[in-house]
Amino acid sequence: MRQMIRNRVWAGVLALLACGAMFAPAPGAMAGGLPRAQEKEAAKPAEAKDEKKGEKKEETLPMKPARKIEFTTDEGTWMSLDVSPDGSQIVFDLLGDLYLLPVAGGEAKRITSGLPWDCQPRFSPDGKEIAFISDRAGSDNVWRMNLASGKLVQVTKETEWQVGSPAWSPDGEYILARKFGVYPGPNDFLRGIALWMYHKDGGKGVEVVKGRGETTINSGAVYAPDGKTIYFSSHAERFRYDAPPGRFQVHSFDVKTGEIRSLTAEYGGGLRPVVSPDGRYLVYASRLDAATGLRVRDLRTLEDHWLARDIQRDDQQGFASDDVLPGYAFTPDSKAVVYTAGGKIHRVDVASHAENVIPFSAKVELDLGPRVRTEYKIEDGPLTVRQLKWMGQSPDGKSVVFSGVGKL
């Protein structure tokens, strides 16, 4: 049964912001009422600081490469992907690097490399840039890459928090992302994951969906093509080891009013939704008989049915630190969905449900840090038991019984 959740706090914040308490006046705001001017103002001090200290050394990972592993593969695990706006390319992550692949398949071209772990790529609406997550500055943050020049720009600069699952706004000015504290800690991904919005040029960001209450743990989100609605999956309460599937369900967030609505009530959950470019279809993952599949809903008729079965296993009962499902995407014509399953990249037709594999070959070159090795002597004489358990004394006090190395 659908339920309506009114985010009164968000509406109150918007009202204050509209009064100019924190943000610039309405003429600078993006469609839907989210402020553009404040985000740019928040980014300016950082930009000015960088220009003033032009000789500042770039932050990099403290570990330096000492070894390298090279091989070629045609499959991968937990690969997030996206399809370019012109439909010609697929970008995906593999073992911490990003690759570009012709949409028909073939040899993948690596576009990031080195020790940093790069993942969860998303094409910008104009197809000129890719937003992705990287730890190249020490913590998981949103970065942008210009595909023509290869230039990298750090969007978020969190140190006490981590950011994941980026998604562009339709106008290409903002990036949505999950945000949670470093593990272990009072705000880590087991206790709450909020959804934040950042300007593409940087800034402190704005919390869009709070990581508490009915939306304690949130998955990656996506904008509707018109920018008026954000779709995401969420559940109340923190992580529990004994939780059954179905806690995550798909929700919508009205950008203008702050209203949150629950859209699914599936036994197997509603996970990581995506919207077709024409705004007609909503696709999300769910489970049936212990297998994860994709369901499609026609937003005009509300007809809802299975689209693809047995895809990549979801992580709705796990920590979901890398989200509940790898990223997947519609093709620009809204006729097909591209996703991963069984280590391969698949394409499924929305109308006919016909599936086919998009073959790829990727040359992997992984930089590794120094080998960590500690030498210690292994005794080959009588065994010294170092942990005794369940000790008990005999009634006459002359003997003791205990358990050691599985024996009494």
C-alpha positions in Angstrom: 0.0 0.0 0.0 1.4 3.4 -0.9 2.1 5.8 1.9 2.7 9.5 1.9 5.5 10.9 3.9 5.6 14.6 4.3 9.1 16.0 4.8 8.1 19.1 6.9 11.6 19.8 8.0 12.8 20.0 4.3 9.9 22.3 3.4 10.8 24.5 6.4 14.4 24.7 5.3 13.4 25.6 1.8 11.2 28.4 3.1 14.1 29.8 5.2 16.5 29.6 2.2 14.0 31.3 0.0 14.1 34.2 2.5 17.8 34.6 1.8 19.1 33.2 5.1 21.7 31.1 3.3 21.2 31.2 -0.4 21.0 33.7 -3.2 17.6 34.9 -4.4 15.2 32.9 -6.6 16.5 34.2 -10.0 19.7 32.2 -9.5 17.9 28.9 -8.6 17.6 25.9 -10.9 14.3 24.5 -12.1 12.4 23.0 -9.1 13.5 25.5 -6.5 17.0 24.1 -5.6 19.5 27.0 -5.3 22.3 27.4 -7.9 23.8 30.6 -6.6 24.7 29.4 -3.2 26.4 26.3 -4.5 28.6 28.5 -6.8 29.3 30.9 -4.0 30.3 27.9 -1.8 32.7 26.8 -4.5 34.4 30.2 -5.1 36.5 30.3 -1.9 38.0 26.9 -2.6 38.8 28.0 -6.2 40.3 31.3 -5.1 42.4 29.4 -2.5 43.7 27.0 -5.1 44.6 29.9 -7.5 46.4 31.8 -4.7 48.4 28.7 -3.8 49.2 27.6 -7.3 52.3 25.7 -6.1 50.3 23.6 -3.6 51.2 20.0 -4.0 48.4 17.8 -5.3 47.0 15.4 -2.7 47.7 11.8 -3.6 47.5 8.5 -1.9 50.4 7.9 0.6 51.1 4.4 -0.8 53.3 4.3 -3.8 53.1 1.5 -6.5 55.8 -1.1 -6.2 54.4 -4.0 -8.3 52.0 -4.5 -11.2 49.6 -7.2 -12.3 48.6 -7.4 -16.0 46.0 -9.7 -17.6 43.1 -9.5 -20.1 39.6 -10.4 -19.1 36.1 -10.6 -20.6 34.2 -10.5 -17.4 34.0 -8.7 -14.1 32.3 -8.5 -10.7 30.0 -5.8 -9.4 30.6 -3.5 -12.4 28.7 -0.2 -12.5 28.0 1.2 -15.9 26.3 4.0 -17.9 25.3 4.6 -21.5 26.4 7.8 -23.2 23.7 10.3 -24.2 24.4 9.7 -27.9 24.1 5.9 -27.4 27.5 5.2 -28.9 29.5 4.2 -25.7 29.3 2.4 -22.4 31.4 3.4 -19.5 32.0 0.9 -16.7 34.3 0.2 -13.8 36.5 -2.8 -13.4 38.9 -3.5 -10.5 39.1 0.2 -9.6 39.6 1.6 -13.1 37.2 3.1 -15.6 36.8 1.8 -19.2 35.0 3.0 -22.3 33.3 0.4 -24.6 31.5 0.7 -27.9 27.8 0.1 -27.3 27.9 -2.9 -29.6 30.9 -4.4 -27.7 34.5 -5.0 -28.5 37.8 -3.9 -26.9 37.4 -1.6 -23.8 39.6 1.4 -23.5 40.9 2.2 -20.0 40.6 5.9 -19.1 41.8 5.9 -15.5 44.7 4.0 -13.9 47.0 3.8 -10.9 46.5 3.0 -7.3 43.3 5.1 -6.8 40.0 3.1 -6.7 37.7 4.7 -9.4 34.1 3.5 -9.7 30.4 4.2 -10.3 30.8 6.3 -13.5 28.0 8.5 -14.9 27.9 10.5 -18.2 27.0 14.1 -17.9 23.8 15.1 -19.9 25.9 16.5 -22.7 28.1 13.5 -22.8 31.3 15.5 -22.5 32.2 14.5 -18.9 32.0 11.6 -16.6 31.3 11.9 -12.8 32.7 9.1 -10.7 33.8 8.1 -7.2 37.5 8.0 -6.4 39.7 7.8 -3.3 42.7 9.5 -5.1 42.7 12.3 -2.5 42.4 9.9 0.4 38.7 9.5 0.9 35.8 8.5 -1.4 34.7 11.7 -3.2 33.0 12.8 -6.4 35.3 13.6 -9.3 34.7 14.8 -12.9 36.7 13.8 -16.0 36.6 15.7 -19.3 36.6 13.0 -21.9 38.3 15.2 -24.6 41.2 16.4 -22.4 41.3 13.8 -19.6 41.3 16.7 -17.1 40.2 15.7 -13.6 38.3 18.0 -11.2 37.5 17.1 -7.6 33.9 18.0 -6.9 33.5 17.1 -3.2 36.3 17.4 -0.7 35.0 15.4 2.2 37.5 14.0 4.7 35.3 13.0 7.6 32.5 11.7 5.3 32.3 9.4 2.3 30.4 10.0 -0.9 29.0 7.5 -3.4 26.7 6.8 -6.3 26.8 10.1 -8.2 23.9 11.1 -10.6 23.7 14.3 -12.7 20.8 16.7 -12.7 19.2 17.1 -16.2 20.8 20.5 -16.7 24.2 19.2 -15.9 24.8 21.7 -13.1 24.4 19.5 -10.1 25.3 16.0 -8.9 23.4 13.9 -6.4 25.2 11.5 -4.2 24.9 9.3 -1.1 26.8 10.6 1.9 27.8 8.8 5.1 30.4 8.9 7.8 33.6 6.9 7.9 33.4 3.3 9.2 33.3 2.6 12.1 31.7 5.7 13.6 28.4 7.2 14.8 27.4 8.3 11.2 28.7 5.3 9.2 26.8 3.4 6.5 25.3 1.0 9.0 23.5 3.9 10.9 22.4 6.3 8.2 23.0 7.2 4.5 21.6 10.6 3.4 21.3 12.0 -0.2 23.1 15.2 -0.9 23.3 17.6 -3.9 26.5 19.3 -4.9 27.2 21.9 -7.6 29.5 20.4 -10.3 32.1 23.1 -9.5 32.3 22.2 -5.8 31.0 23.6 -2.6 29.7 22.2 0.7 26.5 20.8 -0.8 22.8 20.6 0.4 21.2 17.7 2.1 18.2 16.6 0.0 16.9 13.4 1.8 17.9 13.0 5.4 19.5 9.7 6.6 17.1 9.1 9.5 13.5 8.4 10.3 11.6 6.8 7.4 14.6 7.3 5.1 17.5 6.1 7.3 19.4 4.1 4.6 19.1 5.5 1.0 20.4 4.0 -2.2 21.8 5.9 -5.2 19.2 8.3 -6.6 18.3 9.6 -10.1 16.5 12.6 -11.5 13.4 12.4 -13.6 14.2 13.9 -17.1 12.2 17.0 -16.3 14.1 17.6 -13.1 11.0 17.8 -10.9 11.3 14.4 -9.2 14.1 12.4 -7.7 13.7 8.6 -7.5 15.6 6.5 -4.9 15.2 3.4 -2.7 15.2 3.6 1.1 14.3 2.0 4.3 13.7 3.1 7.9 16.0 2.1 10.8 19.7 1.2 10.8 21.3 -2.0 9.4 20.4 -5.3 11.1 22.1 -8.6 10.5 18.8 -10.6 10.8 16.7 -8.3 8.6 14.6 -10.0 5.9 14.6 -8.8 2.3 12.1 -6.2 1.3 13.1 -3.4 3.7 14.3 -1.2 0.7 11.4 0.2 -1.4 11.3 2.8 -4.2 10.4 6.3 -3.2 10.0 9.6 -5.1 11.0 13.0 -3.8 9.2 16.1 -5.1 12.0 18.7 -5.7 9.6 21.7 -5.3 7.6 20.6 -2.2 9.9 18.2 -0.5 7.2 15.5 -0.4 8.3 11.9 -0.3 6.1 9.1 -1.6 6.5 5.3 -1.3 6.0 3.8 -4.8 6.6 0.1 -4.2 5.8 -2.6 -1.6 7.4 -5.6 -3.1 8.2 -8.6 -0.9 11.7 -8.8 -2.5 12.2 -5.1 -2.1 12.5 -2.2 -4.6 16.1 -1.3 -5.3 18.1 1.3 -7.1 15.5 2.8 -9.6 16.4 4.3 -13.0 14.1 6.4 -15.2 13.9 6.2 -19.0 15.0 9.3 -20.9 11.5 9.9 -22.2 10.1 9.7 -18.6 7.8 6.9 -19.3 9.4 3.9 -17.6 10.7 3.3 -14.1 13.0 0.2 -13.7 14.1 -1.1 -10.4 15.5 -4.3 -8.9 13.7 -6.8 -6.7 14.1 -10.4 -5.5 12.1 -13.5 -6.3 13.1 -17.0 -5.1 16.5 -15.7 -3.8 17.4 -14.3 -7.3 17.6 -10.6 -8.1 15.9 -9.3 -11.2 14.7 -6.1 -12.8 11.1 -4.9 -12.9 9.7 -2.2 -15.2 6.7 0.1 -14.4 4.9 2.2 -17.0 4.5 5.5 -15.3 1.5 6.3 -17.5 -0.5 3.2 -16.8 1.2 2.0 -13.6 1.5 -1.5 -15.1 4.4 -3.3 -13.4 6.0 -6.6 -14.4 9.4 -8.4 -14.6 11.8 -7.2 -17.3 14.9 -9.4 -16.6 15.5 -12.3 -14.2 18.6 -13.4 -12.4 20.9 -10.4 -12.7 23.7 -9.3 -10.4 22.9 -10.3 -6.8 21.8 -7.3 -4.8 23.3 -6.3 -1.4 20.1 -5.2 0.4 20.9 -7.5 3.3 24.5 -6.5 3.4 26.3 -3.3 4.3 25.6 -1.8 0.9 28.6 0.6 1.3 28.9 0.4 -2.5 25.1 0.7 -2.9 22.5 -2.1 -3.0 23.2 -2.8 -6.7 25.8 -1.7 -9.3 24.8 1.1 -11.6 22.8 0.3 -14.8 21.1 2.5 -17.4 18.6 3.0 -20.2 19.7 3.5 -23.7 19.0 7.1 -25.0 16.0 5.9 -27.0 14.3 4.4 -23.9 13.9 1.1 -25.7 16.5 -1.0 -23.8 18.3 -1.3 -20.4 22.0 -2.2 -20.1 23.0 -4.0 -16.9 25.5 -6.6 -15.6 24.8 -10.2 -14.8 27.1 -13.2 -14.5 30.2 -11.1 -15.0 29.0 -9.9 -18.4 27.3 -6.8 -19.8 23.7 -7.4 -20.9 21.1 -5.5 -22.9 17.4 -6.2 -22.5 14.7 -4.8 -24.8 11.8 -3.2 -22.8 9.1 -4.2 -25.3 10.1 -7.7 -26.2 12.2 -8.6 -23.1 14.8 -10.1 -25.5 18.2 -10.2 -24.0 21.7 -10.3 -25.5 25.2 -10.1 -24.2 27.4 -7.1 -25.1 30.9 -8.7 -25.3 34.0 -6.9 -24.1 37.7 -7.5 -23.6 39.6 -5.4 -21.1 43.3 -5.2 -20.6 43.9 -4.8 -16.9 47.0 -3.2 -15.4 46.8 -2.9 -11.7 49.4 -1.0 -9.7 50.0 -2.6 -6.3 51.7 -1.3 -3.2 54.7 -3.0 -1.5 54.2 -6.6 -0.4 53.5 -6.8 3.3 55.4 -9.7 4.8 56.3 -10.7 8.3 58.7 -13.6 9.1 58.0 -15.7 12.1 59.1 -19.2 13.3 56.8 -22.1 13.2 57.4 -24.5 16.0 57.8 -28.1 15.0 58.2 -29.6 18.5 55.5 -30.3 21.1 52.6 -28.0 20.7 52.1 -25.2 23.2 48.4 -24.6 23.8 47.9 -20.9 24.2 44.1 -20.8 24.8 42.4 -23.0 27.3 38.6 -23.0 27.6 35.8 -24.3 29.8 38.1 -25.2 32.7 36.6 -27.3 35.6 38.1 -28.8 38.7 37.4 -32.3 40.0 35.6 -32.7 43.3 38.7 -34.0 45.0 40.7 -31.0 43.7 43.4 -33.2 42.2 42.5 -32.8 38.5 41.4 -30.1 36.0 39.5 -30.6 32.8 39.7 -28.1 29.9 39.2 -27.7 26.2 42.2 -26.9 24.0 42.6 -27.0 20.2 39.2 -28.8 19.9 40.1 -31.6 22.4 39.4 -32.3 26.1 
